[in-house]
Structure formats: C-alpha cells, structure tokens
Amino acid sequence: MSQKNTGLIENLVTQFSSPLDCFRELAQNAMDAGSQVVEVWSEFIPGDDYIGTIALHVDDFGEGMDEHIIDTYLTQLFSSAKEDDLTKIGKFGIGFVSVFALEPRAVLVQTGRGGEYWEVLFHEDRTFTKTRVQMPVEGTQITLFLAGDIQRYNELVQGTRERLKFWCAHSETEITFEDRSQNTDAFAEPERINQPFGVEGSCVTRVEHQGTEIVCAYQRRPSYGFYNAGLTLAYSQIGEDLLGARAARFRHIGFKIKSRYLEHTLSRDTIMRDANYDKAMRLLEDAVNQDLFGALVAQLESLVAEDGWAFEQMQAYGELCNYLAREPAELLKSIGGRRVIRGLNGSALSLDELYDAWADSGRVLVSEQPSELCAALERAGSLVVYGRGEGGTAAASPLDAVNRLVDRFVRLRYRDTLGSKIRSALKVFGVSNATPSVLVAPEDIYLPVVLDASPPEVVRGLIAHASRILRDAGAGYRRMTTCQIGWSAGDEQLFVVGNKLSSFMARPPVGAARGTRSLEAAVNRDHPHFTYLLEVYQSQPELAAYCLAKSLLLSQDRLPSCDMSMIEAAQA
C-alpha cells in the first residue's frame, strides 16, 4: 500500500467523533445493499489471564458482493457505485474504513453474490487476504475481532447500543442488537433499535412532502435532527450548529426532518449545506409557521373553552401561552381575533378585545383569584384576564406567560397604530414612544366610591365650569360629579375614572390612548387640592375652574397646546 494511501486511510479512520460510529457506517452500507434487516450482535470469548477475544458482528441480508465488487469497491477507496443514486446515502465509498477506528486485531468479511462466495480477512496492519469459499453466504457478514477483558467487553456493548440508538433509531430498515454472551436464552428476541419517527413536546405536528417528512413541536429545551432513510445525518440541541441565522426562529421549537435529498459532509460530522438543505429548511419553516402555529392556536382555543379548570389545565394554559408569546410578531398579530385568552370568569377572550380595553382605559385588568371587586367589574362590563396579578406570590407561576403574551400583543398593536413615521418623529425630538404599562391588578387601581347625590351649589358650579373647559379643549368627560373615596385614599387621589359612574372607579392612567370622551369622572371632594380650589372659586371662578380642568387631564404632558383654548373657555 502506498504511503499516500496509508495517510489517506489514517485520516478517514480518525475522522469520526467516536470509534463506535463505525456501526452507523456498516448499517448504512447494509441498507444500501437492500437488506431488510441488519443484525448487530456481540460475544465474548474468554482467553488466558482474563484477556479474551471480543467479537462484534454486523450481519445483513442484502445483495452481497462478488469478486468484482470486492476488488473494485471494498478494497479501493473513493470508488462507489452509489453516485447519483438518491436511494443510497453512502456515496463516498469510505464507510467500511471506519471499522479500523476500533483498532481491531482482524476484520472478517463473509459475502456472496451470483453463486460465488468469498471471505476477505483484513489484518491488524490493514493488509488483507481474499479467499473463495464453498459455504453459501447470504448477504454480507462482518466481524470485528478485538482483544480485551470482560470489562472492556461490557463497555463496548453499552457503547455500541448507545451509538446505534443515536444514529439508527429511525432507520427505515429494521436494526437489532443482541449481547449473546449475556443473553443465553435461545428463544429471547434481540433488542429492536428502531423507534417511531417523532418528537416529544406540545402541539406535535407531522407534515409530509414527496421524499421529505417533518415532525415538529414546541419544546422547553428544543433539539434538532436531520435524517436520510432514517439514519442520523446531524443532531444537536444548539441551534446555531445546524441552523445558523435561522436559529432564532427555533429557540422554542424542536424538529426532525427526514429527506432522501439531504446528505452529510464527507467527514460525517454535520449536514451538507447545499440547495437541497435550503429547500428542506423552507419546507420546515412553512410547516412551523402554518401547521405547527395553527395547532398551537387551535389547542389554546379549545383549552380556553373548557369548563371546570383544575391545576393541570392552568399549567397547560400557561405553557401554551408562553410558546405563543415567543412567536414572530406577524404571526401573533394575525390571530388577534382568535379567542385564546381566558377571562377570570371563565369566558373566552380575544387579544383584539384586550387591546380595545387597553385603548379605552390605558390598562388591561388581570387577576389570578376571584374577588368581590373582580365580580363587580365584570358585571359592569369590564374584562378581567385570568393571569398573574401583581399581588401574587413571588414564586414563578404558569400564568406569568399569560401576562407576557397580552403585554406583547398590546405593544405590537400600539406600535402599528402609532405608525412608523410618528415613531421616527418622536425619536428625532427625543420623546419616548414606549407603550405605557399594560396589565394591572384591579386592587391596585380600583377604589370604592360613594358618589355625591346632591352636592352643594358651589361644588356643582366648579365641576360644571371645569367640565365645560375640558369639553371645549377636546378632552372632556361624558359626565362629571364629586364623591368620597375609601381605602385610605381620601387624601391621595384627586379623582377617579370609569366607563360609567359606579361604586368602584379607577385611579387615572398615566396616559389615555383614545382620550377621555368615553370615560366618566368623579372628583374627590375631600382632597386638599379640590377644597383649596373650592375656596378660590368663590373669588376667582375662572382661575379655579382652569386649574381644576388642568388637573383632570389624563394626558401625561397636560396638553400644553390647549392652554390658550382652555383659558379662553374659562373666561367665557
């Protein structure tokens, strides 16, 4: 053997991450030979001084080899009859060389085809002898002979089983493994390596195309696998290894894709990134964005509509919401009308409804426990999301994901409503366009209110005057009155707002998305600022009414552009 070939073989032998990866190569060759079953088995032959012979066998029942094939393909590198045959994946003719990574003392190949039968014995120095034999051989039988004690034998048995399961679990050819030194029962069935082609996770989805099959699911710790004829081409839990720039899309999605068009690299260490890989990835992305995403939305809708939730339903709900919250913005916005959110009272709510609630009042109400206040708000027509309330325990809860989902959707819709040109203009002038806080617990903003049935004339006058100023400035309320506020807020809260005057009303939001015309307000007549303005009103009514109107504006910047019109309205 030439020095050039010797160096080449050494490179091929040492290229694999594990010497036991040779069983993948031998299984692959057996499949290419058309074998319907590949039997891998081992035996330990005791010797002197605890050192014995370890025999590792790979038997197939394929088309076998005649002398021409042995001379041309088995013993010659880089000469393969498999070129341009997409039904066979061992295209480089180097699979057999991998057996020498185990440093065997000898490798025996027994094979037959067309009525001729042969033995090829590869020696420790990798030279070989070829002998024609009379005993019939079906297919090809390969035996690796290694020296070792029973401990090494057991390690090889365990390692062989593990590598077969890793590389051949989804093989389209039946593959079995048997430790015949331990299994002395002649009637015992060998262990079947093959497993169904599938993944674990939420919303498991299967999509098939001609020559390609995809299974995918939402996973907490996703994994990614590529296969040809069910044999592993590449597998990783690190998306960047296999997906490159596409990895971000699959941070919460695992998949397996099997295609007869996919190939591994010459070194077998990863998948070949060619046009077929790009086509397979496009099919995968379509499956994820359409079929898997559709299954997620449908499962959430079904779960939200169920009655009588227990802890298991709450956990499943939180997990599905977590996956949905991590989906791309365009997909999330596309399902705004779907009822994927559960109300505290068991109702099914859409994300669009919650955005409208936020746009009306500057907040979305959220609670994880029913209460008298929540029941009163729901009777009054307010939406309360079954999610993580601000007053909840410090420990993480599945309902935290509900908050993240609603918050993200509202912010996305708000940015679209605001428009890119407005956002750019705000940025130029250094004005923040961040969305105000979205989710709040009812107890944090709603207060018990006792409305004044017949306030004194001077109070009615100040309220009416301030109301007219706000209306003329385009920031008026539908109705205004005075009240007393409970829960120790009598000296803190100047006024409260709501869709209508009632016994529970809310602290004003920082900013209002649709102005104040859809709201009604009640001014706290016990607040020091109001009592002071009431005194001023008796001598300077215009000034007092203007100051109260200015204080009742919901806009964060108090609408300075309206100052002149408000002053004119105060003097009218």
C-alpha positions in Angstrom: 0.0 0.0 0.0 1.5 3.4 -1.0 2.4 5.9 1.6 -0.1 8.3 0.1 -3.0 5.8 0.6 -1.7 5.0 4.1 -2.0 8.6 5.1 -5.4 8.9 3.5 -6.7 5.9 5.3 -5.4 7.2 8.6 -7.3 10.4 8.1 -10.5 8.5 7.2 -10.2 6.2 10.2 -9.7 9.0 12.7 -12.3 11.4 11.3 -15.2 10.2 13.5 -16.0 11.6 16.9 -16.4 8.1 18.4 -14.8 4.8 17.1 -18.2 3.2 17.6 -19.7 5.4 14.9 -18.5 2.7 12.5 -21.7 0.8 13.2 -23.6 3.7 11.6 -21.5 3.3 8.5 -21.9 -0.5 8.4 -25.7 -0.2 8.9 -25.8 2.4 6.1 -23.9 0.1 3.8 -26.3 -2.8 4.6 -29.3 -0.6 3.8 -27.7 0.4 0.5 -27.3 -3.3 -0.3 -31.1 -3.6 0.1 -31.1 -5.6 3.3 -34.5 -5.6 5.1 -32.9 -6.4 8.5 -29.5 -5.6 10.0 -28.4 -7.7 12.9 -25.7 -6.4 15.2 -24.6 -8.8 17.9 -21.6 -9.3 20.2 -19.9 -12.1 22.0 -17.0 -12.5 24.5 -14.6 -15.5 24.0 -12.6 -16.0 27.2 -8.9 -16.4 27.0 -5.9 -16.7 29.3 -5.1 -14.2 32.1 -8.6 -12.6 31.8 -7.8 -11.3 28.3 -10.2 -12.7 25.8 -11.5 -12.0 22.3 -14.3 -9.6 21.7 -16.3 -10.3 18.6 -18.6 -7.6 17.2 -20.8 -8.8 14.3 -22.9 -6.9 11.7 -25.0 -9.3 9.5 -27.1 -8.1 6.6 -29.2 -10.0 4.1 -28.7 -7.7 1.1 -27.4 -8.3 -2.3 -23.9 -9.2 -1.2 -20.7 -8.8 -3.2 -18.9 -10.8 -5.9 -15.2 -10.7 -6.7 -15.5 -7.7 -9.0 -17.3 -5.7 -6.3 -14.8 -6.7 -3.6 -11.8 -5.7 -5.8 -13.4 -2.5 -7.1 -15.3 -1.2 -4.1 -14.5 -2.9 -0.8 -10.7 -2.7 -1.1 -10.5 0.5 -3.1 -11.1 4.0 -1.7 -13.3 6.6 -3.3 -14.8 4.3 -5.8 -18.5 4.0 -5.3 -21.3 2.6 -7.4 -23.7 4.7 -5.3 -23.0 8.0 -7.1 -26.2 9.7 -8.4 -28.4 7.2 -6.7 -30.6 9.0 -4.2 -31.9 5.8 -2.7 -28.4 5.2 -1.3 -26.8 7.6 1.1 -23.2 6.1 1.5 -21.9 7.9 -1.6 -18.3 8.2 -0.7 -17.3 4.6 -0.6 -15.4 5.1 2.7 -17.9 3.7 5.3 -16.1 0.4 5.7 -12.8 2.1 6.5 -14.3 3.3 9.8 -14.1 -0.1 11.4 -10.4 0.4 11.9 -11.1 3.2 14.4 -11.7 0.5 17.0 -8.1 -0.9 16.3 -9.3 -4.4 15.7 -6.8 -7.3 15.5 -8.7 -8.5 12.5 -11.8 -7.9 10.5 -13.5 -10.7 8.6 -15.9 -10.1 5.8 -18.0 -13.0 4.5 -20.2 -12.3 1.5 -21.7 -13.9 -1.6 -23.4 -13.0 -4.8 -24.4 -14.7 -8.0 -23.4 -18.1 -6.8 -19.8 -17.2 -5.7 -18.9 -16.8 -2.0 -15.9 -15.0 -0.5 -14.0 -14.3 2.7 -11.9 -11.2 3.0 -9.7 -11.1 6.1 -8.2 -7.7 7.0 -5.2 -8.0 9.3 -4.1 -5.7 12.1 -1.8 -3.8 9.7 -4.8 -3.4 7.3 -3.5 -5.6 4.6 -6.0 -8.2 3.5 -6.3 -11.7 2.1 -9.1 -12.8 -0.2 -10.3 -16.4 -0.3 -13.1 -18.1 -2.3 -15.2 -20.4 -0.1 -17.8 -23.1 -0.9 -20.1 -22.5 2.1 -23.0 -20.3 0.9 -23.3 -16.8 2.5 -26.5 -14.8 2.3 -25.8 -11.1 2.1 -22.7 -9.8 4.0 -21.4 -10.7 7.4 -18.7 -8.5 9.0 -17.0 -9.4 12.3 -14.5 -7.3 14.2 -12.1 -9.1 16.5 -10.7 -7.1 19.4 -8.6 -8.0 22.4 -9.9 -7.2 25.9 -11.2 -8.3 29.2 -14.8 -8.6 30.3 -14.9 -5.0 31.5 -13.9 -3.7 28.1 -16.4 -6.0 26.5 -19.2 -4.6 28.7 -18.1 -1.1 27.8 -18.2 -1.9 24.1 -21.6 -3.5 24.4 -23.0 -0.4 26.2 -21.4 2.0 23.8 -22.5 0.0 20.7 -26.1 0.0 21.9 -26.0 3.8 22.6 -24.4 4.7 19.2 -26.9 2.5 17.3 -29.8 4.2 19.1 -28.3 7.6 18.4 -27.6 7.0 14.7 -30.1 4.4 13.7 -33.2 4.9 15.9 -35.3 6.0 12.9 -33.8 3.7 10.3 -36.2 2.5 7.7 -34.5 -0.9 7.8 -35.0 -3.0 10.9 -31.9 -3.0 13.1 -31.5 -5.2 16.1 -28.8 -5.6 18.8 -28.0 -8.6 21.0 -25.4 -9.3 23.6 -25.2 -13.1 23.1 -22.7 -13.6 26.0 -25.2 -12.3 28.4 -28.4 -13.4 26.7 -28.3 -17.2 26.9 -31.9 -17.7 26.2 -32.1 -19.1 22.7 -35.7 -18.0 22.3 -35.2 -14.4 23.5 -35.8 -11.7 21.0 -32.9 -9.3 20.2 -33.4 -5.7 21.2 -35.0 -3.6 18.4 -33.2 -0.4 17.9 -35.8 1.3 15.6 -38.2 3.8 17.2 -41.1 5.7 15.6 -40.0 8.9 13.8 -41.4 11.5 16.1 -40.7 14.2 18.7 -42.0 15.0 22.1 -43.5 18.3 23.1 -46.6 20.4 22.8 -48.7 20.5 19.6 -46.8 17.7 17.8 -47.2 18.2 14.1 -46.3 16.0 11.2 -46.1 17.3 7.6 -45.2 15.1 4.6 -43.9 16.1 1.1 -42.6 13.9 -1.7 -39.4 12.4 -0.4 -39.5 14.5 2.8 -41.1 14.1 6.2 -41.1 16.7 9.0 -42.2 16.3 12.7 -42.0 19.3 14.9 -43.3 20.5 18.3 -42.9 23.3 20.9 -40.3 22.3 23.4 -38.8 23.8 26.5 -35.3 22.6 25.5 -35.5 22.1 21.8 -33.4 19.6 19.8 -32.9 19.4 16.0 -32.3 16.4 13.9 -31.7 15.7 10.2 -32.1 12.2 8.7 -31.8 10.4 5.4 -33.5 7.0 5.2 -33.9 7.4 8.9 -30.2 7.4 9.6 -29.0 10.4 11.5 -27.1 13.0 9.5 -26.8 15.6 12.2 -28.4 16.1 15.6 -27.9 19.0 18.2 -29.5 21.0 20.9 -27.6 24.0 19.9 -29.4 25.7 17.0 -26.5 27.7 15.8 -24.6 24.5 15.0 -27.2 23.3 12.4 -29.4 26.3 11.6 -27.1 29.3 11.5 -29.0 32.6 11.1 -32.3 30.6 11.3 -31.6 29.5 14.9 -33.6 32.4 16.5 -36.8 31.1 15.0 -36.4 27.7 16.6 -35.4 28.7 20.2 -38.6 27.2 21.4 -39.3 24.7 18.6 -37.7 21.3 18.1 -37.9 19.2 15.0 -36.8 16.2 13.0 -36.6 16.3 9.2 -36.1 13.2 7.1 -35.4 13.6 3.4 -33.8 11.5 0.7 -32.3 14.7 -0.7 -30.2 15.5 2.4 -26.6 14.4 2.7 -23.9 14.6 5.3 -20.5 16.0 4.7 -17.5 13.9 3.7 -16.3 13.8 7.3 -19.8 12.8 8.5 -19.7 15.5 11.2 -22.7 17.6 10.1 -25.2 18.1 7.3 -24.2 19.4 3.9 -25.4 23.0 3.4 -26.4 22.9 -0.2 -29.5 23.7 -2.3 -31.3 20.6 -1.0 -30.7 21.7 2.6 -32.1 25.2 1.8 -35.2 23.6 0.2 -35.7 21.4 3.2 -35.4 24.4 5.5 -38.0 26.3 3.6 -40.4 23.3 3.9 -39.6 23.2 7.6 -40.3 26.9 8.1 -43.6 26.6 6.2 -44.6 23.6 8.5 -43.7 25.6 11.6 -45.3 28.9 10.6 -48.5 27.3 9.2 -49.2 23.9 10.6 -47.5 24.0 14.0 -48.6 27.6 14.7 -52.1 26.7 13.7 -52.1 23.7 16.0 -51.0 25.9 18.9 -53.7 28.5 18.3 -56.4 25.7 17.9 -55.3 23.9 21.1 -55.4 27.2 23.1 -58.8 28.0 21.8 -60.0 24.5 22.8 -58.4 24.7 26.2 -59.8 28.2 27.0 -63.3 27.0 26.1 -63.2 24.1 28.6 -65.2 24.3 31.8 -64.1 23.3 35.3 -60.4 24.0 35.1 -58.0 22.2 37.5 -54.3 22.8 38.1 -53.4 20.7 35.1 -55.4 22.9 32.8 -53.8 26.0 34.3 -50.3 24.6 33.8 -51.0 23.6 30.2 -52.6 27.1 29.5 -49.5 28.9 30.8 -47.1 26.7 28.8 -49.0 27.2 25.6 -49.3 31.0 26.2 -45.5 31.0 26.8 -44.9 29.5 23.4 -47.4 31.8 21.7 -45.8 34.9 23.3 -42.5 33.9 21.7 -43.9 33.6 18.2 -42.9 36.2 15.5 -44.8 39.5 15.6 -46.6 39.0 12.3 -47.9 35.6 13.3 -49.1 36.9 16.6 -50.9 39.9 15.2 -52.6 37.6 12.6 -54.6 35.8 15.3 -55.9 38.9 17.1 -59.5 37.8 16.7 -59.0 34.3 17.9 -60.2 33.5 21.5 -57.0 32.3 23.1 -57.2 34.1 26.4 -59.3 33.0 29.4 -61.2 35.5 31.4 -61.2 35.3 35.2 -64.9 34.3 35.0 -64.2 31.5 32.5 -65.1 33.5 29.4 -63.0 33.2 26.2 -61.4 36.5 25.1 -59.6 37.5 22.0 -56.4 39.6 22.0 -58.1 42.2 19.9 -60.7 42.7 22.7 -58.0 43.1 25.3 -56.2 45.7 23.1 -59.5 47.6 22.8 -59.9 47.5 26.5 -56.4 48.9 26.9 -57.0 51.6 24.3 -60.2 52.7 26.1 -58.8 52.8 29.6 -55.0 52.6 29.3 -54.8 49.2 31.0 -55.8 45.6 30.9 -57.1 44.1 34.2 -55.6 40.8 35.3 -56.1 38.6 38.4 -55.5 35.0 39.4 -58.1 34.9 42.1 -61.8 35.7 42.0 -62.9 38.6 44.3 -65.9 40.8 45.1 -64.2 43.6 43.2 -63.5 41.5 40.1 -67.1 40.2 40.1 -68.4 43.8 40.3 -66.1 44.9 37.5 -67.2 42.0 35.3 -70.9 42.7 36.0 -70.2 46.3 34.9 -68.8 45.0 31.5 -65.0 45.2 32.3 -62.8 42.4 31.1 -60.6 40.7 33.7 -57.9 38.3 32.3 -57.1 35.1 34.2 -53.4 35.8 34.7 -50.7 36.7 37.2 -51.9 39.5 39.5 -49.4 42.0 40.8 -50.2 40.9 44.3 -49.4 37.3 43.6 -46.7 35.3 45.3 -43.1 35.8 44.4 -42.7 32.3 43.0 -42.9 31.9 39.3 -46.3 30.9 38.0 -47.5 29.4 34.7 -49.8 32.4 34.5 -46.8 34.8 34.1 -46.8 33.7 30.5 -50.3 35.0 30.0 -49.2 38.4 31.1 -46.2 38.3 28.7 -48.5 37.3 25.8 -51.1 40.0 26.4 -48.4 42.7 27.1 -46.5 41.8 23.9 -49.6 41.8 21.7 -50.8 45.2 23.0 -47.4 46.7 22.5 -47.2 45.4 18.9 -50.7 46.7 18.1 -49.9 50.0 19.7 -46.7 50.4 17.6 -48.7 49.7 14.5 -51.3 52.2 15.4 -48.7 54.8 16.3 -47.2 54.4 12.9 -43.5 54.3 11.8 -43.4 57.9 10.8 -44.7 59.1 14.1 -42.3 56.9 16.0 -39.4 58.3 13.9 -40.5 61.9 14.5 -40.8 61.2 18.3 -37.3 59.7 18.2 -35.9 62.8 16.5 -37.3 65.1 19.2 -36.1 62.8 21.9 -39.6 61.8 23.0 -40.1 58.2 24.2 -42.7 56.2 22.4 -42.7 53.2 24.7 -46.0 51.7 25.4 -47.4 52.6 28.9 -47.9 49.8 31.4 -50.4 47.3 30.1 -51.5 44.8 32.8 -52.6 45.8 36.2 -54.3 44.1 39.1 -57.8 45.6 39.9 -56.9 46.1 43.5 -54.1 48.4 42.5 -56.2 50.8 40.6 -59.9 50.5 41.7 -61.2 52.2 44.7 -64.6 52.1 46.5 -66.5 55.3 45.7 -69.5 56.9 47.3 -71.0 59.3 44.7 -72.5 62.6 45.9 -76.2 62.5 45.2 -76.8 66.3 45.7 -73.5 68.2 46.2 -73.7 71.9 47.3 -74.3 74.5 44.7 -70.7 75.9 44.8 -69.4 72.4 44.2 -71.7 71.9 41.3 -70.7 75.2 39.8 -66.9 74.5 40.0 -67.4 71.0 38.4 -69.7 72.3 35.6 -67.2 75.2 34.9 -64.2 72.8 34.7 -66.2 70.3 32.6 -67.0 73.0 30.1 -63.3 74.0 29.8 -62.3 70.3 29.2 -65.1 69.9 26.6 -64.0 73.0 24.7 -60.4 71.8 24.7 -61.5 68.4 23.2 -60.6 66.5 26.4 -63.9 66.3 28.2 -65.6 63.5 30.1 -69.1 62.3 29.3 -70.2 63.1 32.9 -68.5 64.5 36.0 -69.5 64.7 39.6 -67.9 64.6 43.1 -67.5 61.7 45.5 -65.9 60.3 48.6 -63.1 57.7 48.1 -62.4 54.9 50.5 -59.5 52.5 51.2 -57.3 55.3 52.8 -57.1 57.1 49.5 -59.2 60.1 50.6 -56.2 62.4 50.9 -54.2 61.0 48.0 -56.5 60.6 45.0 -57.8 63.7 43.4 -60.2 61.9 41.0 -61.2 58.6 39.6 -62.5 57.5 36.2 -64.5 54.7 34.7 -66.7 53.7 31.8 -69.5 54.9 34.0 -70.0 56.4 37.4 -70.3 53.5 39.9 -69.4 52.2 43.3 -65.9 51.1 42.1 -63.8 53.5 39.9 -60.2 53.6 38.8 -57.2 55.7 39.5 -56.4 57.6 36.3 -54.0 56.0 33.9 -50.7 57.7 33.1 -51.9 58.3 29.5 -55.0 57.6 27.6 -55.0 56.1 24.1 -58.4 57.4 23.0 -58.8 60.5 25.1 -61.3 60.9 27.8 -64.6 61.3 25.9 -65.5 57.7 26.5 -65.0 58.0 30.3 -66.8 59.5 33.2 -65.1 61.1 36.2 -65.7 61.6 39.9 -63.7 64.3 41.8 -62.7 63.6 45.4 -64.3 66.4 47.3 -62.1 65.6 50.4 -58.8 66.1 48.5 -56.9 69.2 49.8 -56.4 70.4 46.2 -60.1 70.4 45.5 -61.0 72.0 48.8 -58.5 74.8 48.1 -59.8 75.4 44.6 -63.3 75.5 46.0 -62.2 78.4 48.2 -60.6 80.1 45.2 -63.6 79.6 43.1 -65.7 81.8 45.3 -63.5 84.8 44.5 -61.8 83.8 41.2 -64.0 81.3 39.5 -62.2 81.4 36.1 -58.8 80.6 37.7 -60.1 77.9 39.9 -62.0 76.2 37.1 -59.0 76.4 34.8 -56.7 74.8 37.5 -59.2 72.0 38.2 -59.6 71.3 34.5 -55.9 71.2 34.0 -55.5 68.7 36.9 -58.2 66.5 35.5 -56.4 66.0 32.1 -55.3 62.4 31.6 -52.5 63.1 29.1 -49.1 62.9 30.7 -47.9 66.2 29.3 -51.2 68.0 30.4 -51.8 69.2 26.8 -49.8 72.5 26.8 -51.1 73.1 23.2 -54.6 73.5 24.6 -53.7 76.1 27.2 -55.0 79.1 25.3 -58.3 77.5 24.3 -58.7 76.4 28.0 -58.0 79.9 29.3 -60.5 81.3 26.8 -63.1 78.7 27.8 -62.6 79.6 31.5 -63.3 83.3 30.8 -66.3 82.6 28.6 
